[in-house]
């Protein structure tokens, strides 16, 4: 651990000591048999965050992170254990109180190696849809990636299920007019959500409500410096979703590059 601690801030994306202390107890315990591990999970997470911040490929990770194959192998093991989702949720729970109101929205990103699904039928741009739910303060609560041809309201229905399971006290959702669909509204009513569709209007009261949607725009803006999120280079949706969660943990921890 001394060896890793001495290298904590080689890059702006590296975990701080405080961030690592919060999540270290969540790491898998060493096995009782076999050779001792020759790496630290802290370095695996640092490598993933470096990759997301710089936009480089797995093969181009700096050598002091260790073999990229080993980093990727253990990263996939942590994905399989849903560790990054756990880290994100724990960070949310120990931070400011999770609001009872959320904003849901989606964003299309280019994904050149994704399964063929066009985010723009005219130009045949391969992509994915990033469906997110954030608090009114912009903190990411949930993210769900789908093929680019999945409609906004269909992706939002998956978000509603996840919100009810993970954040059961959330009752009120803000959304734009693209989510105003009968199936989505029926599902929201079944799950006891109130969905308020925000439309632009010259009325002062409506403009006040519109400001509550700024949180989701803040969340999208915070993702921009993390270049791996601007364009999705991952082949697997679960890997891409996990990179997003690892990035947002850095943002929640105050490690947001300019």
DALINNOR-V17447 format. One record per backbone hydrogen bond with DSSP energy under -1.0 kcal/mol. NH is the residue of the N-H (numbers start at 1). CO is the residue of the C=O. Records with the same first field share a line. If there is no record, write none. Layout:
BEGIN
NH: CO / CO
END
This chain:
BEGIN
5: 1
6: 2
7: 4
8: 5
10: 7
14: 11
20: 16
21: 17
22: 18
23: 19
24: 20
26: 23
27: 24
44: 40
45: 41
46: 42
47: 43
48: 44
49: 45
50: 46
51: 47
52: 48
53: 49
54: 50
55: 51
60: 57
61: 58
65: 62
66: 63
71: 67
72: 68
73: 69
74: 70
75: 71
76: 72
77: 73
78: 74
79: 75
80: 76
81: 77
82: 79
83: 78
86: 82
87: 83
88: 84
89: 85
90: 86
91: 87
92: 88
93: 89
94: 90
102: 172
103: 134
104: 174
105: 132
107: 130
109: 128
111: 126
114: 111
119: 125
124: 120
125: 120
127: 117
128: 109
129: 146
130: 107
131: 144
132: 105
133: 142
134: 103
135: 139
138: 135
141: 133
142: 133
144: 131
146: 129
148: 127
150: 147
155: 151
156: 152
157: 153
158: 154
159: 155
160: 156
161: 157
162: 158
163: 159
164: 160
165: 161
166: 162
167: 163
170: 167
171: 100
172: 100
173: 194
174: 102
175: 196
179: 176
180: 177
181: 179
185: 181
186: 182
187: 183
188: 184
189: 185
190: 186
191: 187
192: 189
193: 188
194: 171
196: 173
198: 175
207: 203
208: 204
209: 205
210: 206
211: 207
212: 209
213: 210
214: 211
218: 214
219: 215
220: 216
221: 217
222: 218
224: 221
226: 223
227: 53 / 225
228: 52
229: 226
231: 227
232: 110
240: 236
241: 237
242: 238
243: 239
244: 240
245: 241
246: 242
247: 243
248: 244
249: 245
250: 246
251: 247
252: 248
253: 249
254: 251
255: 250
END
